[in-house]
Amino acid sequence: MSISKKPHSCVLSLSFNSSTSQRLSTDRRAMAQEPFIPGQGDGIKAFFQRCGVPPTPTQDRFLALAATLFPGGSIQEATPQGYCSYTLIISSSSSKVLQFRPPAHKLDIDIARHACEVYGTLAPDTRLLTVLEVYDASTASMESNGAFDGDSAVSSADKGFVLGDVKADTVCFDVVSMARIPGISLHDYNNSHRSPETGASQLTAQLVMQQRKEIIKDFAHFIEKGWRHRQILKSSVEDAAIGYRRGKIGTSIQWRLKQMSIRLPQRFRPLALTILHRLDQVMELPWVLTHGDLVPSNIMVQQPRRHHRHSSSTEAVITMTGLLDWAEAEWLPFGVSLYGLDELLGKVDDSSGQFAYYPQARELYDYFWTCLGQVMLEYDVSQGSEFRSVLDASHAIGFLLWHGIAFDNGKLNRVVDEVEDGQEVGRLDLFLDSGFVNLVAPSKVDDTGAAVVKRCKPHQRRQKTAVTA
């Protein structure tokens, strides 16, 4: 699994309140000025074509399987669909999300289990129900060599099984169920308060800033949860023995940085080289389970509660309820996940696809570190400290892995260039100009990250004042 960037227009963003989901999808259709046809216009046909299977019969078969797995449940296609799966919303006694995932975007069930152990309810309970065989688009037949028994599929949830004999001309889809996380995505929440005429926020500037700070504070708590379950990874054999194996990115960070140091546009190569020179420090930090797609579309939040009906004000309380899409999660050095912080310091314009930092980005950035220091009392994360210096390098590594390597439908093996990847190069320019991270190591920081962590942990807990929004 790996850190990866999917096309933002296709990132799965689900509302798990049925009335809200219907309202949001209706709003999108109205804005598009197009009639809605189930199964079309939401990336479904494109998904099946990428998988090399016939769209209509495959979709029908998936829907039939869902009805068998969840008899009596209400089944709806998620709107919009994700890039890496065909996703259904199942409303029944225990509401769930049902995904059909091809081999290229397989979800590691062990990682999903670790995510629940580390992050609790912020990660959805995830189970592999079965593996479904589908003939590819070059064959006319889609017959199965075995009958489907829904009860046996559910009872075999922990190990899964294959329908029929696997053939060379077939695609096997993992059928995965996930618990539904309450709320709506941060992306949808932000857009729900915008004027349809001007696109400007209908909330006061003070309220918008307060809500952004609430999410920043929740993100700091999320980062601390990962730290609380940190692991000191050793050799690949030893790590695998205790269930913490390194993934696609964790085993190739050095190679990727070297590639970026020679293939990125010239102005970014010094950044990649500087980080490469500090890589040993970062790799010796404790490793934490790192979400691989930290974007507002995957961050679920609860909408603010309203005061008494006679009051015209709205509470600014907005909380992070969980994170969707753990398919690219893996164990990585602490701080790599801070690439997600940048996603909270600005936004992507839906019409142009261009990202811009908020005018208050520096204030929000500093507020994050204040909040993190509040929950990591034993460590000095203030600007200029040894520990912060290594975390800045780890943050920069995460940002380069996210924006410096092209997604290419999950291949993650090509350095971005200005011809094909203008938006990602633009993000690198913004990051380079932001000055958020200090990549010049203090002269006294010569040890590995593990030594820095040990030295930065004082015997007395630092006294900090409470953080308030």
C-alpha distance (Angstrom), angle and dihedral (degrees) to the residues before:
residue distance angle dihedral
M1 . . .
S2 3.73 . .
I3 3.72 151.3 .
S4 3.76 105.2 -87.7
K5 3.75 141.1 163.7
K6 3.77 119.8 -134.7
P7 3.78 124.0 -164.5
H8 3.79 103.3 -78.8
S9 3.78 92.4 -135.6
C10 3.78 89.7 61.0
V11 3.80 101.5 40.9
L12 3.80 110.0 123.6
S13 3.79 111.6 -106.7
L14 3.78 114.5 175.2
S15 3.77 132.3 -176.5
F16 3.76 109.1 -150.3
N17 3.77 96.6 -163.2
S18 3.79 104.6 87.9
S19 3.79 96.6 -144.2
T20 3.78 92.1 45.3
S21 3.81 90.8 47.0
Q22 3.79 90.7 53.2
R23 3.79 91.2 47.7
L24 3.80 94.2 48.8
S25 3.79 94.6 47.9
T26 3.81 90.2 46.9
D27 3.80 90.6 51.1
R28 3.81 90.8 51.9
R29 3.78 92.2 50.3
A30 3.80 91.5 48.8
M31 3.80 91.6 50.7
A32 3.80 90.7 49.6
Q33 3.82 90.8 52.4
E34 3.79 88.8 -139.4
P35 3.80 132.6 121.5
F36 3.80 113.2 -110.2
I37 3.79 117.1 -120.3
P38 3.84 114.2 -175.7
G39 3.77 111.3 -112.4
Q40 3.79 94.8 15.1
G41 3.77 133.7 89.9
D42 3.80 95.5 20.5
G43 3.80 100.0 86.7
I44 3.81 94.8 -93.0
K45 3.79 97.2 119.8
A46 3.81 90.8 44.1
F47 3.81 90.4 51.3
F48 3.81 93.3 53.8
Q49 3.79 91.0 45.2
R50 3.82 90.6 53.1
C51 3.79 88.0 51.6
G52 3.82 91.6 51.5
V53 3.81 96.5 -121.3
P54 3.83 130.3 119.7
P55 3.83 107.0 -93.0
T56 3.80 105.2 -143.7
P57 3.83 102.0 43.5
T58 3.81 91.4 40.5
Q59 3.79 91.8 50.7
D60 3.81 91.0 48.2
R61 3.77 90.9 50.1
F62 3.80 92.3 49.7
L63 3.80 91.4 50.7
A64 3.81 90.8 49.0
L65 3.80 90.8 51.0
A66 3.80 90.9 49.8
A67 3.80 90.1 53.0
T68 3.80 89.7 51.3
L69 3.79 93.7 47.9
F70 3.81 93.4 47.1
P71 3.81 107.7 29.6
G72 3.77 112.4 -167.3
G73 3.79 93.7 13.8
S74 3.78 124.7 126.0
I75 3.82 109.7 -113.0
Q76 3.79 122.4 -158.7
E77 3.78 132.4 169.3
A78 3.81 112.6 -116.0
T79 3.78 113.6 -110.8
P80 2.97 115.6 -117.7
Q81 3.78 102.3 20.1
G82 3.78 122.6 -133.3
Y83 3.78 122.9 -110.7
C84 3.81 96.1 -121.5
S85 3.79 104.6 41.6
Y86 3.78 147.5 25.1
T87 3.79 103.4 -113.1
L88 3.78 132.7 -161.2
I89 3.81 130.6 -173.9
I90 3.81 112.4 -136.1
S91 3.80 115.3 -159.6
S92 3.78 110.2 -167.1
S93 3.81 138.9 113.7
S94 3.81 87.0 -52.8
S95 3.81 108.3 28.4
K96 3.78 114.8 -142.0
V97 3.76 145.7 169.8
L98 3.81 115.0 -119.7
Q99 3.79 118.3 -158.3
F100 3.81 132.5 -173.1
R101 3.81 106.7 -154.7
P102 3.85 125.8 -172.4
P103 3.82 122.2 -140.5
A104 3.83 92.7 -96.6
H105 3.80 89.7 62.0
K106 3.77 101.0 32.6
L107 3.80 115.3 161.8
D108 3.80 116.3 -131.1
I109 3.80 103.8 -130.8
D110 3.82 91.7 -162.9
I111 3.80 90.0 56.0
A112 3.81 90.1 47.5
R113 3.80 88.9 52.7
H114 3.81 91.2 49.2
A115 3.82 89.1 49.8
C116 3.81 90.4 59.0
E117 3.79 90.9 46.7
V118 3.81 92.8 50.2
Y119 3.80 103.1 34.9
G120 3.80 101.8 25.7
T121 3.79 115.0 -157.8
L122 3.82 91.5 -1.3
A123 3.82 86.1 80.5
P124 3.83 121.7 55.1
D125 3.78 121.1 -117.5
T126 3.82 102.0 -107.8
R127 3.81 130.0 -163.5
L128 3.79 135.3 179.4
L129 3.80 106.1 -130.7
T130 3.78 101.7 178.6
V131 3.80 145.2 -38.7
L132 3.79 115.8 -109.7
E133 3.80 122.2 -154.6
V134 3.81 117.7 -143.9
Y135 3.80 125.9 -179.2
D136 3.77 113.9 -123.0
A137 3.79 125.4 -109.2
S138 3.80 93.7 -93.9
T139 3.80 91.9 69.4
A140 3.77 126.2 67.7
S141 3.79 97.5 -151.8
M142 3.79 124.6 80.1
E143 3.78 98.4 176.4
S144 3.77 120.7 144.6
N145 3.78 121.6 -135.4
G146 3.76 91.1 -146.0
A147 3.79 135.8 48.2
F148 3.77 117.5 -115.8
D149 3.78 119.2 -119.6
G150 3.80 110.0 -169.2
D151 3.80 94.4 -164.2
S152 3.79 93.0 53.4
A153 3.81 90.1 49.4
V154 3.77 92.4 55.5
S155 3.79 93.1 44.8
S156 3.82 89.0 50.5
A157 3.80 92.8 49.7
D158 3.76 96.1 123.7
K159 3.80 95.8 54.6
G160 3.82 105.7 22.3
F161 3.79 126.7 -154.4
V162 3.77 140.9 -137.6
L163 3.77 125.4 -109.4
G164 3.78 108.1 -130.8
D165 3.79 127.6 -21.9
V166 3.80 115.3 -42.1
K167 3.80 111.8 -117.5
A168 3.78 131.7 -167.2
D169 3.81 91.8 -111.8
T170 3.79 95.7 53.6
V171 3.79 136.3 92.5
C172 3.79 117.3 -142.7
F173 3.80 114.8 -147.0
D174 3.79 120.4 -159.4
V175 3.80 109.0 -133.8
V176 3.79 106.2 -146.4
S177 3.79 130.9 -179.2
M178 3.80 123.3 -156.2
A179 3.76 133.6 -173.7
R180 3.79 112.0 -109.4
I181 3.80 115.4 -110.6
P182 3.82 112.7 -141.6
G183 3.79 123.9 -117.9
I184 3.79 132.7 32.3
S185 3.78 131.2 -74.1
L186 3.78 118.5 -84.0
H187 3.81 87.8 -122.0
D188 3.81 91.9 57.0
Y189 3.79 92.9 41.7
N190 3.79 92.1 54.5
N191 3.79 92.0 48.1
S192 3.81 93.7 46.0
H193 3.81 89.7 69.2
R194 3.78 96.1 51.3
S195 3.76 124.2 106.3
P196 3.83 110.3 -110.1
E197 3.80 88.9 -142.2
T198 3.81 102.2 47.3
G199 3.81 104.3 13.2
A200 3.82 89.2 -130.7
S201 3.80 120.7 135.9
Q202 3.79 114.6 -95.7
L203 3.81 91.4 -152.1
T204 3.78 123.6 88.7
A205 3.79 117.1 -96.3
Q206 3.79 89.9 -116.8
L207 3.80 92.9 53.5
V208 3.81 92.6 46.1
M209 3.80 90.8 52.2
Q210 3.79 92.1 47.1
Q211 3.79 91.9 51.9
R212 3.80 91.8 47.5
K213 3.78 88.5 53.4
E214 3.79 90.9 51.1
I215 3.80 90.8 55.9
I216 3.82 91.3 44.8
K217 3.80 89.3 53.0
D218 3.81 91.8 48.8
F219 3.81 89.1 49.0
A220 3.82 89.7 53.8
H221 3.82 88.8 53.3
F222 3.80 89.3 49.2
I223 3.82 90.6 53.1
E224 3.81 90.4 48.6
K225 3.81 91.2 51.9
G226 3.80 88.5 59.0
W227 3.81 90.6 48.9
R228 3.80 90.9 50.3
H229 3.83 88.8 59.9
R230 3.80 96.1 40.9
Q231 3.77 121.9 149.6
I232 3.78 130.8 -154.0
L233 3.79 101.1 -133.9
K234 3.79 118.3 -153.1
S235 3.78 128.1 169.4
S236 3.78 120.8 -7.3
V237 3.82 91.0 -113.6
E238 3.81 93.6 51.0
D239 3.78 92.6 45.0
A240 3.80 93.2 50.7
A241 3.79 90.4 50.2
I242 3.80 90.7 62.7
G243 3.81 94.7 38.5
Y244 3.82 100.1 -104.2
R245 3.78 103.5 112.2
R246 3.78 121.9 169.6
G247 3.77 115.7 -110.9
K248 3.78 138.2 -144.8
I249 3.79 94.4 -67.9
G250 3.80 98.4 33.3
T251 3.80 91.3 59.2
S252 3.80 95.0 46.8
I253 3.82 108.6 37.3
Q254 3.80 93.8 115.1
W255 3.80 92.9 48.4
R256 3.80 91.7 49.1
L257 3.80 93.1 49.4
K258 3.81 90.6 49.1
Q259 3.79 90.3 51.1
M260 3.79 91.4 49.8
S261 3.80 92.1 47.0
I262 3.83 89.9 61.5
R263 3.83 103.3 27.8
L264 3.79 107.0 38.6
P265 3.81 117.4 95.7
Q266 3.79 107.0 -74.5
R267 3.81 96.6 -103.9
F268 3.82 92.4 61.1
R269 3.80 98.4 47.6
P270 3.82 95.7 84.7
L271 3.82 88.1 55.3
A272 3.81 91.7 52.3
L273 3.82 91.5 46.0
T274 3.81 92.6 49.3
I275 3.78 90.9 52.2
L276 3.80 91.5 44.4
H277 3.80 89.3 56.7
R278 3.80 89.9 54.4
L279 3.78 96.2 42.7
D280 3.82 95.1 105.4
Q281 3.79 90.2 60.4
V282 3.78 92.2 50.1
M283 3.81 95.3 45.3
E284 3.81 89.8 54.2
L285 3.79 92.3 56.9
P286 3.81 116.0 102.2
W287 3.81 111.2 -85.2
V288 3.80 121.9 -123.8
L289 3.78 134.8 -171.6
T290 3.80 102.5 -91.7
H291 3.80 125.6 -159.2
G292 3.80 109.2 -130.0
D293 3.80 101.4 -152.1
L294 3.81 110.0 41.9
V295 3.79 101.6 169.0
P296 3.84 129.9 133.3
S297 3.81 90.4 -104.2
N298 3.81 89.0 64.0
I299 3.82 97.5 41.9
M300 3.81 110.7 90.8
V301 3.79 119.7 -154.6
Q302 3.78 137.6 -178.5
Q303 3.77 114.1 -119.6
P304 3.81 115.9 -117.2
R305 3.76 117.4 -85.7
R306 3.77 115.1 -117.8
H307 3.78 125.4 -127.6
H308 3.78 123.2 -121.5
R309 3.79 112.4 -47.7
H310 3.81 90.4 -107.8
S311 3.81 90.1 59.8
S312 3.79 119.9 84.0
S313 3.82 95.6 -159.8
T314 3.77 128.1 93.6
E315 3.76 125.7 -142.4
A316 3.79 113.5 -113.8
V317 3.80 92.0 -142.5
I318 3.80 109.3 124.1
T319 3.77 120.0 161.4
M320 3.78 136.0 -165.3
T321 3.79 107.6 -117.5
G322 3.78 99.6 -178.5
L323 3.78 150.1 -49.6
L324 3.78 128.6 -94.7
D325 3.80 128.9 -150.1
W326 3.81 109.7 35.4
A327 3.81 91.7 170.3
E328 3.82 93.3 113.0
A329 3.82 96.2 41.7
E330 3.78 119.4 125.7
W331 3.79 141.7 150.5
L332 3.82 110.8 -77.7
P333 3.81 136.6 158.5
F334 3.79 114.3 -71.3
G335 3.80 111.3 -92.0
V336 3.81 98.0 32.2
S337 3.82 88.1 101.3
L338 3.81 89.4 62.7
Y339 3.80 86.3 90.3
G340 3.81 81.4 83.9
L341 3.80 91.1 61.7
D342 3.81 89.7 66.8
E343 3.81 88.8 57.1
L344 3.83 87.9 61.5
L345 3.81 94.6 48.5
G346 3.81 94.6 66.7
K347 3.77 142.2 -5.4
V348 3.78 143.3 -116.5
D349 3.80 114.9 -113.3
D350 3.79 104.7 -124.5
S351 3.79 93.9 -145.5
S352 3.82 100.1 46.4
G353 3.80 99.5 25.3
Q354 3.81 89.2 -134.5
F355 3.80 121.2 137.1
A356 3.79 122.3 -139.0
Y357 3.80 130.6 179.7
Y358 3.78 117.0 -120.6
P359 3.82 115.9 -107.1
Q360 3.83 86.3 -114.8
A361 3.84 93.4 49.7
R362 3.81 94.1 116.6
E363 3.82 91.6 51.2
L364 3.82 90.7 49.3
Y365 3.81 91.3 46.3
D366 3.81 92.1 52.8
Y367 3.80 90.2 44.7
F368 3.81 90.1 56.5
W369 3.79 91.3 56.9
T370 3.78 90.8 47.3
C371 3.80 89.7 52.9
L372 3.81 92.8 45.5
G373 3.79 90.5 50.4
Q374 3.79 88.6 52.6
V375 3.82 92.9 57.9
M376 3.84 96.5 35.4
L377 3.79 94.5 53.4
E378 3.79 95.3 161.1
Y379 3.79 94.7 58.9
D380 3.77 132.0 64.4
V381 3.78 107.7 -130.2
S382 3.80 95.1 163.8
Q383 3.80 120.3 127.7
G384 3.82 110.8 -80.3
S385 3.81 97.3 22.8
E386 3.80 120.3 125.9
F387 3.78 93.1 -117.9
R388 3.81 92.9 49.0
S389 3.79 90.1 50.0
V390 3.80 91.5 58.6
L391 3.80 91.4 43.3
D392 3.81 89.7 53.1
A393 3.80 88.7 55.9
S394 3.81 90.5 47.9
H395 3.82 90.1 48.8
A396 3.81 90.3 52.7
I397 3.82 90.7 49.5
G398 3.79 90.2 53.6
F399 3.79 91.5 49.2
L400 3.81 92.6 49.7
L401 3.81 92.6 47.1
W402 3.79 88.8 50.8
H403 3.79 100.7 44.1
G404 3.79 103.8 18.6
I405 3.81 97.4 58.8
A406 3.82 119.7 62.8
F407 3.81 117.1 -123.9
D408 3.83 95.7 -141.3
N409 3.80 94.1 178.2
G410 3.78 92.5 -49.6
K411 3.81 98.9 -46.8
L412 3.84 93.2 115.0
N413 3.80 94.0 -173.9
R414 3.81 104.7 111.9
V415 3.79 129.7 81.3
V416 3.80 112.2 -128.9
D417 3.80 120.7 -107.6
E418 3.78 134.0 -165.7
V419 3.81 94.5 -111.3
E420 3.81 99.9 55.6
D421 3.79 102.2 19.7
G422 3.78 107.5 40.2
Q423 3.81 95.6 147.5
E424 3.81 93.4 52.5
V425 3.80 91.7 47.0
G426 3.78 87.5 50.7
R427 3.81 89.7 55.0
L428 3.80 90.1 51.6
D429 3.81 89.7 52.4
L430 3.80 91.5 51.3
F431 3.80 92.3 48.2
L432 3.79 92.3 48.1
D433 3.81 91.1 50.9
S434 3.82 95.9 42.4
G435 3.81 95.9 76.5
F436 3.81 89.5 -149.4
V437 3.80 95.2 136.3
N438 3.78 128.4 48.5
L439 3.78 106.5 -144.0
V440 3.80 96.6 177.1
A441 3.78 104.1 101.5
P442 3.82 116.5 -135.5
S443 3.79 109.4 -108.0
K444 3.80 91.7 -114.8
V445 3.81 93.9 56.8
D446 3.79 100.7 92.8
D447 3.79 100.0 128.0
T448 3.76 131.9 86.9
G449 3.76 120.6 -86.0
A450 3.81 90.3 -102.8
A451 3.80 90.8 56.8
V452 3.79 91.2 47.4
V453 3.81 91.2 51.5
K454 3.79 91.1 49.5
R455 3.80 92.4 48.1
C456 3.81 93.3 45.3
K457 3.79 93.8 55.3
P458 3.81 106.1 91.3
H459 3.79 125.0 -155.5
Q460 3.79 90.4 -124.0
R461 3.80 121.1 57.5
R462 3.78 111.1 -116.2
Q463 3.77 114.2 -114.8
K464 3.78 112.7 -123.3
T465 3.77 131.4 176.9
A466 3.79 117.6 -118.6
V467 3.77 115.8 -88.4
T468 3.76 116.4 -125.2
A469 3.74 130.1 180.0
